[in-house]
Amino acid sequence: MQNMTVQGIQDVILQTQEDKTPRDMYIHKSPCADNEVGAVFFAISGTPPMGYAMYLTEGDMGTLHVFDNIGLKRKIMHCRISDLGKYKDSDKWDAQATKSLLGD
């Protein structure tokens, strides 16, 4: 089982793309029984969106399903997303803020 971050999820999604430029990524958490998170949907911004991922939780671990920009499944990973808790139910990972922190 692998530990990942939200930024790492974008990196995995972008492996399926020719343009690997970091972009904003939208995060949508879907609640299930007892107000637990059941699934999390990630979409990289663009027209059309540049790729997707769906994270299905299993306790504090889960399975990440990665799709390219036309919806073909490209990868399945068993992982834990260490920083997922800091994101709201509907949120955005800001690529520009990350570039600023890294000094790019």
MDTraj code that builds the backbone (N, CA, C; nanometers):
import mdtraj as md
import numpy as np

residues = "MET GLN ASN MET THR VAL GLN GLY ILE GLN ASP VAL ILE LEU GLN THR GLN GLU ASP LYS THR PRO ARG ASP MET TYR ILE HIS LYS SER PRO CYS ALA ASP ASN GLU VAL GLY ALA VAL PHE PHE ALA ILE SER GLY THR PRO PRO MET GLY TYR ALA MET TYR LEU THR GLU GLY ASP MET GLY THR LEU HIS VAL PHE ASP ASN ILE GLY LEU LYS ARG LYS ILE MET HIS CYS ARG ILE SER ASP LEU GLY LYS TYR LYS ASP SER ASP LYS TRP ASP ALA GLN ALA THR LYS SER LEU LEU GLY ASP".split()
xyz = np.array([
    [0.0859, -0.1174, 0.0000],
    [0.0000, 0.0000, 0.0000],
    [0.0901, 0.1231, 0.0000],
    [0.0572, 0.2171, -0.0825],
    [0.1387, 0.3354, -0.1058],
    [0.0750, 0.4573, -0.0400],
    [0.1563, 0.5474, 0.0147],
    [0.1082, 0.6761, 0.0649],
    [0.1207, 0.7783, -0.0463],
    [0.0164, 0.8598, -0.0645],
    [0.0156, 0.9625, -0.1691],
    [-0.0363, 1.0929, -0.1120],
    [-0.0179, 1.2003, -0.1885],
    [-0.0779, 1.3297, -0.1587],
    [-0.1711, 1.3648, -0.2745],
    [-0.2497, 1.4692, -0.2562],
    [-0.3372, 1.5147, -0.3648],
    [-0.2524, 1.5569, -0.4850],
    [-0.1407, 1.6248, -0.4615],
    [-0.0529, 1.6616, -0.5730],
    [-0.0009, 1.5362, -0.6437],
    [0.0309, 1.4318, -0.5680],
    [0.0761, 1.3065, -0.6278],
    [-0.0297, 1.2437, -0.7167],
    [-0.1568, 1.2606, -0.6797],
    [-0.2658, 1.2090, -0.7634],
    [-0.2641, 1.2805, -0.8980],
    [-0.2455, 1.4127, -0.8957],
    [-0.2379, 1.4846, -1.0227],
    [-0.1213, 1.4325, -1.1069],
    [-0.0077, 1.4079, -1.0447],
    [0.1079, 1.3569, -1.1181],
    [0.0757, 1.2237, -1.1857],
    [0.0055, 1.1356, -1.1156],
    [-0.0323, 1.0053, -1.1726],
    [-0.1288, 1.0241, -1.2894],
    [-0.2271, 1.1126, -1.2733],
    [-0.3228, 1.1380, -1.3823],
    [-0.2496, 1.1938, -1.5041],
    [-0.1579, 1.2881, -1.4819],
    [-0.0887, 1.3528, -1.5936],
    [0.0066, 1.2591, -1.6672],
    [0.0399, 1.1451, -1.6081],
    [0.1220, 1.0466, -1.6792],
    [0.0537, 1.0005, -1.8072],
    [-0.0792, 1.0138, -1.8150],
    [-0.1540, 0.9701, -1.9336],
    [-0.1638, 1.0799, -2.0389],
    [-0.1076, 1.1990, -2.0116],
    [-0.1231, 1.3143, -2.1002],
    [0.0089, 1.3535, -2.1655],
    [0.0022, 1.4135, -2.2817],
    [0.1218, 1.4698, -2.3443],
    [0.1645, 1.5970, -2.2713],
    [0.0677, 1.6826, -2.2367],
    [0.0952, 1.8065, -2.1638],
    [0.0911, 1.7759, -2.0146],
    [0.2057, 1.7785, -1.9495],
    [0.2147, 1.7432, -1.8082],
    [0.2222, 1.8669, -1.7179],
    [0.1794, 1.9816, -1.7696],
    [0.1789, 2.1059, -1.6932],
    [0.0795, 2.0954, -1.5782],
    [0.1228, 2.1236, -1.4535],
    [0.0277, 2.1203, -1.3418],
    [-0.0869, 2.2189, -1.3650],
    [-0.2071, 2.1752, -1.3343],
    [-0.3275, 2.2575, -1.3488],
    [-0.4097, 2.2449, -1.2207],
    [-0.5018, 2.3395, -1.2021],
    [-0.5930, 2.3274, -1.0888],
    [-0.6672, 2.1948, -1.0994],
    [-0.6964, 2.1355, -0.9843],
    [-0.7683, 2.0082, -0.9826],
    [-0.8853, 2.0195, -0.8850],
    [-1.0019, 1.9821, -0.9319],
    [-1.1235, 1.9894, -0.8509],
    [-1.1434, 1.8587, -0.7773],
    [-1.1838, 1.8701, -0.6509],
    [-1.1998, 1.7554, -0.5619],
    [-1.3432, 1.7557, -0.5111],
    [-1.4123, 1.6441, -0.5282],
    [-1.5503, 1.6306, -0.4809],
    [-1.5619, 1.5031, -0.3989],
    [-1.5961, 1.5198, -0.2702],
    [-1.6127, 1.4048, -0.1811],
    [-1.7600, 1.3676, -0.1751],
    [-1.7879, 1.2399, -0.1849],
    [-1.9246, 1.1893, -0.1792],
    [-1.9459, 1.1193, -0.0452],
    [-2.0414, 1.1678, 0.0358],
    [-2.0652, 1.1039, 0.1653],
    [-2.1389, 0.9711, 0.1497],
    [-2.1224, 0.8857, 0.2490],
    [-2.1998, 0.7610, 0.2522],
    [-2.2492, 0.7415, 0.3954],
    [-2.2764, 0.6203, 0.4357],
    [-2.3338, 0.5916, 0.5670],
    [-2.2525, 0.6551, 0.6798],
    [-2.3216, 0.7018, 0.7808],
    [-2.2609, 0.7606, 0.9004],
    [-2.1713, 0.8801, 0.8689],
    [-2.2034, 0.9544, 0.7627],
    [-2.1277, 1.0738, 0.7229],
    [-1.9799, 1.0473, 0.6953],
    [-1.9462, 0.9248, 0.6622],
    [-1.8102, 0.8910, 0.6208],
    [-1.7954, 0.9218, 0.4723],
    [-1.6738, 0.9453, 0.4280],
    [-1.6489, 0.9669, 0.2855],
    [-1.6530, 0.8319, 0.2158],
    [-1.7340, 0.8225, 0.1109],
    [-1.7449, 0.6971, 0.0370],
    [-1.6572, 0.6948, -0.0857],
    [-1.6604, 0.8024, -0.1633],
    [-1.5801, 0.8125, -0.2848],
    [-1.5355, 0.9571, -0.3014],
    [-1.4212, 0.9739, -0.3636],
    [-1.3694, 1.1075, -0.3925],
    [-1.3393, 1.1125, -0.5418],
    [-1.3881, 1.2173, -0.6086],
    [-1.3683, 1.2346, -0.7517],
    [-1.2715, 1.3503, -0.7735],
    [-1.1706, 1.3294, -0.8554],
    [-1.0716, 1.4311, -0.8896],
    [-1.0818, 1.4598, -1.0390],
    [-1.0815, 1.5865, -1.0782],
    [-1.0839, 1.6244, -1.2200],
    [-0.9852, 1.7387, -1.2415],
    [-0.8927, 1.7205, -1.3349],
    [-0.7948, 1.8241, -1.3662],
    [-0.8579, 1.9218, -1.4646],
    [-0.8476, 2.0513, -1.4326],
    [-0.9135, 2.1541, -1.5139],
    [-0.8591, 2.1577, -1.6560],
    [-0.9451, 2.2018, -1.7455],
    [-0.9117, 2.2127, -1.8864],
    [-1.0387, 2.1994, -1.9676],
    [-1.0300, 2.2277, -2.0948],
    [-1.1451, 2.2124, -2.1832],
    [-1.1020, 2.1278, -2.3007],
    [-1.1339, 2.0007, -2.3017],
    [-1.2033, 1.9243, -2.1974],
    [-1.1108, 1.9004, -2.0782],
    [-1.1656, 1.8512, -1.9648],
    [-1.0805, 1.8203, -1.8501],
    [-0.9641, 1.7303, -1.8921],
    [-0.8496, 1.7480, -1.8257],
    [-0.7262, 1.6803, -1.8658],
    [-0.7086, 1.5409, -1.8065],
    [-0.8030, 1.4929, -1.7310],
    [-0.7940, 1.3599, -1.6722],
    [-0.8723, 1.3545, -1.5430],
    [-0.8970, 1.2336, -1.4982],
    [-0.9833, 1.2112, -1.3825],
    [-0.9252, 1.1010, -1.2951],
    [-0.9710, 1.0977, -1.1709],
    [-0.9430, 0.9849, -1.0826],
    [-1.0591, 0.9718, -0.9857],
    [-1.0837, 0.8497, -0.9436],
    [-1.1845, 0.8230, -0.8420],
    [-1.1177, 0.7399, -0.7331],
    [-1.1332, 0.7857, -0.6085],
    [-1.0750, 0.7182, -0.4932],
    [-1.1886, 0.6574, -0.4132],
    [-1.1890, 0.5268, -0.3997],
    [-1.2912, 0.4557, -0.3231],
    [-1.2304, 0.4165, -0.1896],
    [-1.2873, 0.4701, -0.0813],
    [-1.2286, 0.4490, 0.0506],
    [-1.2598, 0.3106, 0.1052],
    [-1.1643, 0.2609, 0.1819],
    [-1.1765, 0.1339, 0.2544],
    [-1.1099, 0.1568, 0.3893],
    [-1.1827, 0.2155, 0.4851],
    [-1.1218, 0.2571, 0.6109],
    [-1.0375, 0.3809, 0.5852],
    [-0.9117, 0.3814, 0.6346],
    [-0.8260, 0.4974, 0.6054],
    [-0.7390, 0.4734, 0.4819],
    [-0.7603, 0.3627, 0.4143],
    [-0.6928, 0.3325, 0.2875],
    [-0.7973, 0.3353, 0.1768],
    [-0.7577, 0.3030, 0.0544],
    [-0.8546, 0.2991, -0.0536],
    [-0.7919, 0.2556, -0.1842],
    [-0.8727, 0.2604, -0.2883],
    [-0.8289, 0.2238, -0.4224],
    [-0.8494, 0.3435, -0.5138],
    [-0.7436, 0.3821, -0.5841],
    [-0.7471, 0.4946, -0.6763],
    [-0.7577, 0.4409, -0.8184],
    [-0.8618, 0.4831, -0.8890],
    [-0.8829, 0.4464, -1.0291],
    [-0.8522, 0.5708, -1.1117],
    [-0.7576, 0.5615, -1.2042],
    [-0.7111, 0.6757, -1.2833],
    [-0.7594, 0.6611, -1.4274],
    [-0.8155, 0.7709, -1.4810],
    [-0.8706, 0.7723, -1.6166],
    [-0.8045, 0.8845, -1.6965],
    [-0.7882, 0.8635, -1.8272],
    [-0.7338, 0.9697, -1.9114],
    [-0.8439, 1.0686, -1.9492],
    [-0.8107, 1.1633, -2.0370],
    [-0.9054, 1.2700, -2.0701],
    [-1.0243, 1.2228, -2.1525],
    [-1.0223, 1.1017, -2.2071],
    [-1.1403, 1.0512, -2.2792],
    [-1.2120, 0.9419, -2.2000],
    [-1.1705, 0.9215, -2.0755],
    [-1.2421, 0.8310, -1.9877],
    [-1.1937, 0.6875, -1.9859],
    [-1.0804, 0.6584, -2.0503],
    [-1.0272, 0.5222, -2.0467],
    [-0.9497, 0.5003, -1.9175],
    [-0.9759, 0.3875, -1.8510],
    [-0.9060, 0.3577, -1.7261],
    [-0.7610, 0.3244, -1.7577],
    [-0.6684, 0.3916, -1.6890],
    [-0.5255, 0.3751, -1.7155],
    [-0.4481, 0.3090, -1.6033],
    [-0.4990, 0.3173, -1.4803],
    [-0.4222, 0.2643, -1.3685],
    [-0.5147, 0.2422, -1.2495],
    [-0.4827, 0.1406, -1.1700],
    [-0.5499, 0.1166, -1.0426],
    [-0.4406, 0.1043, -0.9374],
    [-0.4551, 0.1791, -0.8276],
    [-0.3544, 0.1783, -0.7212],
    [-0.4227, 0.1646, -0.5857],
    [-0.3648, 0.0835, -0.4985],
    [-0.4103, 0.0763, -0.3598],
    [-0.3226, 0.1735, -0.2820],
    [-0.3869, 0.2706, -0.2146],
    [-0.3082, 0.3756, -0.1509],
    [-0.3851, 0.4408, -0.0368],
    [-0.3142, 0.5279, 0.0312],
    [-0.3704, 0.6164, 0.1327],
    [-0.3345, 0.7579, 0.0893],
    [-0.4323, 0.8492, 0.0914],
    [-0.4068, 0.9887, 0.0540],
    [-0.3894, 1.0672, 0.1837],
    [-0.2650, 1.0983, 0.2162],
    [-0.2321, 1.1528, 0.3480],
    [-0.2918, 1.2903, 0.3760],
    [-0.3094, 1.3744, 0.2741],
    [-0.3592, 1.5102, 0.2985],
    [-0.5049, 1.5299, 0.2566],
    [-0.5778, 1.4234, 0.2309],
    [-0.7165, 1.4352, 0.1852],
    [-0.8055, 1.5037, 0.2885],
    [-0.7788, 1.4823, 0.4166],
    [-0.8600, 1.5398, 0.5232],
    [-0.8601, 1.6919, 0.5275],
    [-0.7593, 1.7559, 0.4707],
    [-0.7546, 1.9031, 0.4755],
    [-0.8399, 1.9682, 0.3668],
    [-0.8973, 1.8884, 0.2777],
    [-0.9826, 1.9417, 0.1709],
    [-1.1293, 1.9284, 0.2084],
    [-1.2085, 2.0296, 0.1707],
    [-1.3525, 2.0292, 0.1979],
    [-1.4225, 1.9317, 0.1040],
    [-1.5548, 1.9149, 0.1248],
    [-1.6327, 1.8225, 0.0414],
    [-1.6277, 1.8589, -0.1062],
    [-1.6227, 1.9862, -0.1364],
    [-1.6081, 2.0330, -0.2742],
    [-1.4994, 2.1400, -0.2706],
    [-1.3834, 2.1090, -0.3262],
    [-1.2677, 2.1951, -0.3072],
    [-1.1829, 2.1970, -0.4342],
    [-1.0741, 2.2732, -0.4292],
    [-0.9848, 2.2825, -0.5444],
    [-0.8408, 2.2792, -0.4962],
    [-0.7599, 2.1957, -0.5600],
    [-0.6155, 2.1981, -0.5394],
    [-0.5613, 2.3030, -0.6347],
    [-0.4901, 2.4014, -0.5823],
    [-0.4449, 2.5170, -0.6597],
    [-0.3023, 2.4955, -0.7099],
    [-0.2873, 2.4717, -0.8386],
    [-0.1556, 2.4469, -0.8984],
    [-0.0655, 2.5687, -0.8863],
    [-0.1203, 2.6888, -0.9022],
    [-0.0399, 2.8109, -0.8971],
    [0.0186, 2.8318, -0.7576],
    [-0.0599, 2.8050, -0.6536],
    [-0.0105, 2.8195, -0.5166],
    [0.1031, 2.7214, -0.4906],
    [0.0919, 2.6023, -0.5440],
    [0.1967, 2.5024, -0.5273],
    [0.3237, 2.5458, -0.5994],
    [0.3101, 2.6012, -0.7192],
    [0.4272, 2.6515, -0.7926],
    [0.4964, 2.7614, -0.7122],
    [0.4184, 2.8508, -0.6489],
    [0.4750, 2.9604, -0.5706],
    [0.5526, 2.9072, -0.4508],
    [0.4993, 2.8046, -0.3855],
    [0.5665, 2.7454, -0.2702],
    [0.6982, 2.6801, -0.3102],
    [0.7018, 2.6230, -0.4299],
    [0.8223, 2.5554, -0.4773],
    [0.9228, 2.6518, -0.5391],
    [0.8815, 2.7783, -0.5568],
    [0.9701, 2.8784, -0.6130],
    [0.9819, 2.8719, -0.7638],
    [0.8838, 2.8116, -0.8312],
    [0.8856, 2.8019, -0.9783],
    [0.8368, 2.9293, -1.0421],
])
top = md.Topology()
chain = top.add_chain()
for i, resn in enumerate(residues, 1):
    res = top.add_residue(resn, chain, resSeq=i)
    for name in ("N", "CA", "C"):
        top.add_atom(name, md.element.get_by_symbol(name[0]), res)
traj = md.Trajectory(xyz[None], top)
